[in-house]
Amino acid sequence: MALPLLEYKPTTQNQRVRSFGKADQNEDTPFIYRTEDTFSATEVEALIKAAYRQVFSEHETLKFNRQITVETRFKNGSLTVRDFVRELVKSERFYSLVVAPNNNYRLVEVCLKRLLGRAPYNRDEEIAWSIKIGTLGWGGFVDALLDSDEYSEAFGDNTVPYQRKRMEGRPFNLVTPRYDDYYRDQAGLTKNDWRFTLDKFVRGVYREQQIPEGDPRKYRNMAAAIAPQIKYEKKPSAYEIDYLSKVPVRR
């Protein structure tokens, strides 16, 4: 029996505010790709590229990321846009590029941005969806996300997901899936940077200032710096013993 999605309180974000029409549009407003707007093979190819761009976070479709069989099924009308996106997210290329290098919390953040077009509301939502990954597996998590009421209301079956109501910051599809704090720590990229070393030192000094007087932790570094010299009784070497003088001599 699958666990139900934990309840969390949505915070007020831009995508939860109703659009004001043309007054709400600017140079950052994304172009929306729908199957009902495609009337030629060129427009279908543009929609497919938009799906790759949204899912794989790439502006130039790489050959080794393309799923030719899935594209053919979509062009033949066997797949809707929702199912086409589902197949891309479940592909081996997406798994090796995005799923394998990251933890569950990071996966939730990336998938909410690319599939639902918004950032996570809060940490509670990340925890709730990460439990879905742990209980349903990667494929079950993708199905739960794409079959959710929010996805159906925002994009339906025929619209490529896009970032909803971007007001500031970089677009979601420009944010790389690996280069975050978790990946940098795993790869060891922060160990040799003097800025991180200085930051750790400052944070260590601040933590020491918060420790109350008399706490043994405050003197831990001082105790470790002391190198006591213990004088043990010197044991004589066998070469230093004069055995001949120890042998009794009869006179």
C-alpha positions as CSV (number, residue, x, y, z in Angstrom):
1,M,0.0,0.0,0.0
2,A,1.5,3.3,-1.1
3,L,1.8,6.1,1.5
4,P,-0.4,9.1,0.7
5,L,1.3,12.4,0.0
6,L,2.0,14.3,3.2
7,E,0.1,17.5,3.7
8,Y,2.0,20.8,3.5
9,K,0.9,24.4,3.4
10,P,1.5,26.2,0.1
11,T,3.2,29.5,0.4
12,T,2.2,32.4,-1.7
13,Q,4.2,32.3,-5.0
14,N,3.9,34.1,-8.3
15,Q,2.4,31.2,-10.1
16,R,-0.5,31.1,-7.6
17,V,-1.7,34.6,-8.6
18,R,-4.1,34.8,-11.5
19,S,-2.7,36.3,-14.6
20,F,-3.7,39.9,-15.6
21,G,-3.6,39.2,-19.3
22,K,-1.4,41.4,-21.5
23,A,-0.6,43.6,-18.5
24,D,1.2,40.6,-17.0
25,Q,3.3,39.9,-20.0
26,N,6.9,41.1,-20.5
27,E,10.1,40.0,-22.2
28,D,10.4,37.1,-19.8
29,T,7.0,35.6,-20.7
30,P,7.7,32.1,-22.2
31,F,6.2,31.0,-25.5
32,I,3.6,28.3,-24.9
33,Y,3.8,25.2,-27.1
34,R,0.5,23.3,-27.6
35,T,-0.4,20.5,-30.0
36,E,-3.5,22.4,-31.2
37,D,-1.2,25.2,-32.4
38,T,0.9,22.9,-34.6
39,F,-0.2,22.7,-38.2
40,S,3.1,21.7,-39.9
41,A,6.0,19.4,-39.5
42,T,8.2,22.4,-38.6
43,E,5.9,23.4,-35.8
44,V,5.9,19.8,-34.5
45,E,9.7,19.7,-34.4
46,A,9.7,23.1,-32.6
47,L,7.4,21.6,-29.9
48,I,9.6,18.5,-29.6
49,K,12.7,20.8,-29.1
50,A,10.8,22.8,-26.5
51,A,10.0,19.6,-24.6
52,Y,13.7,18.6,-24.7
53,R,14.7,22.1,-23.6
54,Q,12.4,22.0,-20.6
55,V,13.2,18.4,-19.5
56,F,16.9,18.2,-20.2
57,S,17.7,21.9,-19.5
58,E,19.5,22.3,-22.8
59,H,19.0,24.9,-25.5
60,E,20.7,22.8,-28.2
61,T,19.3,19.3,-28.4
62,L,22.2,16.8,-28.1
63,K,22.2,13.8,-30.3
64,F,22.8,11.3,-27.5
65,N,19.9,12.7,-25.5
66,R,17.3,12.2,-28.2
67,Q,14.8,9.5,-27.9
68,I,14.0,8.7,-31.5
69,T,11.5,6.0,-30.9
70,V,9.5,8.2,-28.5
71,E,9.6,11.1,-31.0
72,T,8.2,8.8,-33.7
73,R,5.3,7.6,-31.5
74,F,4.5,11.3,-30.7
75,K,4.6,12.3,-34.3
76,N,2.3,9.4,-35.2
77,G,-0.2,10.6,-32.6
78,S,0.3,7.6,-30.2
79,L,1.5,9.9,-27.4
80,T,0.2,13.1,-26.0
81,V,2.5,15.8,-24.9
82,R,2.1,14.7,-21.3
83,D,3.1,11.1,-22.2
84,F,6.0,12.4,-24.4
85,V,7.4,14.3,-21.4
86,R,6.8,11.3,-19.2
87,E,8.9,9.1,-21.5
88,L,11.7,11.7,-21.6
89,V,11.9,11.9,-17.8
90,K,11.9,8.2,-17.5
91,S,14.6,7.7,-20.1
92,E,18.0,6.3,-19.2
93,R,19.7,9.5,-20.3
94,F,17.7,11.6,-17.9
95,Y,18.4,9.1,-15.1
96,S,22.1,9.2,-15.7
97,L,22.3,13.0,-16.0
98,V,19.9,14.1,-13.3
99,V,18.7,11.3,-11.1
100,A,21.9,9.4,-10.3
101,P,24.1,12.4,-9.2
102,N,21.5,13.9,-6.8
103,N,19.7,13.2,-3.6
104,N,15.9,13.0,-3.3
105,Y,15.5,16.5,-2.1
106,R,17.4,17.9,-5.1
107,L,15.4,15.7,-7.4
108,V,12.1,17.0,-6.1
109,E,13.3,20.6,-6.6
110,V,14.5,19.9,-10.2
111,C,11.3,18.0,-11.2
112,L,8.9,20.6,-9.7
113,K,10.7,23.3,-11.6
114,R,10.8,21.4,-14.9
115,L,7.5,19.6,-14.8
116,L,5.3,21.8,-12.7
117,G,6.9,25.1,-13.7
118,R,7.4,26.3,-10.2
119,A,9.9,26.0,-7.3
120,P,9.0,24.0,-4.2
121,Y,6.8,25.9,-1.7
122,N,8.9,25.0,1.3
123,R,10.9,22.2,2.9
124,D,7.8,20.3,3.9
125,E,6.8,19.9,0.3
126,E,10.3,18.6,-0.6
127,I,10.1,16.1,2.2
128,A,6.6,15.0,1.2
129,W,7.6,14.3,-2.5
130,S,10.9,12.7,-1.5
131,I,8.9,10.1,0.5
132,K,7.1,9.4,-2.7
133,I,10.5,8.7,-4.4
134,G,11.4,6.3,-1.6
135,T,8.1,4.4,-1.6
136,L,7.1,4.4,-5.3
137,G,10.5,4.6,-6.9
138,W,11.6,7.0,-9.6
139,G,8.9,5.9,-12.1
140,G,6.1,6.0,-9.6
141,F,7.2,9.5,-8.5
142,V,7.2,10.8,-12.1
143,D,3.7,9.3,-12.7
144,A,2.4,10.9,-9.4
145,L,3.7,14.3,-10.5
146,L,2.5,14.2,-14.1
147,D,-0.9,12.8,-13.1
148,S,-1.4,15.3,-10.3
149,D,-4.3,17.8,-10.3
150,E,-1.9,20.7,-10.4
151,Y,-0.2,19.4,-13.7
152,S,-3.6,18.7,-15.3
153,E,-4.9,22.2,-14.4
154,A,-1.7,24.0,-15.5
155,F,-0.8,22.1,-18.7
156,G,-3.2,19.3,-19.4
157,D,-2.4,16.7,-22.0
158,N,-1.3,18.9,-24.9
159,T,0.9,21.7,-23.5
160,V,4.7,21.5,-22.9
161,P,5.5,22.5,-19.3
162,Y,7.0,26.0,-18.9
163,Q,8.0,28.2,-16.0
164,R,4.9,30.0,-14.7
165,K,5.2,33.7,-13.7
166,R,8.9,34.2,-13.7
167,M,9.6,37.6,-12.1
168,E,13.3,37.5,-11.3
169,G,16.3,35.2,-11.3
170,R,17.4,32.8,-14.0
171,P,14.9,30.6,-15.8
172,F,14.6,27.2,-14.3
173,N,15.8,25.5,-17.5
174,L,19.1,27.3,-17.2
175,V,19.8,25.9,-13.7
176,T,22.1,22.9,-13.9
177,P,21.0,19.8,-12.0
178,R,24.4,19.0,-10.5
179,Y,26.1,22.2,-9.5
180,D,24.7,22.8,-6.1
181,D,26.0,22.5,-2.5
182,Y,25.4,18.7,-2.4
183,Y,27.2,18.0,-5.6
184,R,30.1,20.3,-4.8
185,D,30.6,18.6,-1.4
186,Q,30.4,15.1,-3.0
187,A,32.9,16.0,-5.7
188,G,35.2,17.7,-3.2
189,L,35.2,21.0,-5.1
190,T,34.9,23.1,-2.0
191,K,37.8,21.6,0.0
192,N,40.6,23.6,-1.7
193,D,38.8,27.0,-2.0
194,W,40.1,29.5,0.5
195,R,36.7,31.2,0.6
196,F,35.1,28.1,2.0
197,T,38.0,27.6,4.4
198,L,37.6,31.2,5.7
199,D,33.8,30.7,6.0
200,K,34.3,27.5,8.1
201,F,36.8,29.4,10.3
202,V,34.4,32.3,10.9
203,R,31.5,30.0,11.6
204,G,33.7,28.0,14.1
205,V,34.7,31.2,15.9
206,Y,31.0,32.2,16.1
207,R,30.0,28.8,17.5
208,E,32.7,29.1,20.2
209,Q,31.3,32.5,21.2
210,Q,27.9,31.0,21.7
211,I,29.2,28.3,24.1
212,P,28.6,29.3,27.7
213,E,31.5,29.7,30.2
214,G,32.5,26.5,31.9
215,D,31.5,24.2,29.1
216,P,34.2,21.7,28.4
217,R,33.7,22.1,24.6
218,K,35.1,25.6,24.9
219,Y,38.5,24.3,25.9
220,R,38.6,21.3,23.5
221,N,40.9,23.0,21.0
222,M,43.2,24.2,23.8
223,A,43.4,20.8,25.3
224,A,44.2,19.3,21.9
225,A,47.0,21.8,21.3
226,I,48.8,20.8,24.5
227,A,51.4,18.1,23.8
228,P,52.6,16.9,27.3
229,Q,56.0,15.3,27.4
230,I,55.8,12.2,29.6
231,K,59.1,11.0,31.0
232,Y,59.3,7.3,31.3
233,E,62.1,5.4,33.0
234,K,64.8,4.7,30.4
235,K,65.3,1.0,29.8
236,P,68.9,0.1,29.3
237,S,69.9,-1.5,26.0
238,A,71.5,-4.9,25.9
239,Y,74.6,-3.4,24.3
240,E,75.1,-1.1,27.3
241,I,75.3,-3.9,29.9
242,D,78.8,-5.1,30.9
243,Y,78.1,-8.8,31.3
244,L,81.8,-9.6,32.2
245,S,81.6,-7.4,35.2
246,K,78.5,-9.1,36.4
247,V,80.0,-12.6,36.4
248,P,81.5,-13.5,39.8
249,V,85.2,-14.2,39.8
250,R,86.9,-16.5,42.3
251,R,90.1,-15.0,43.6
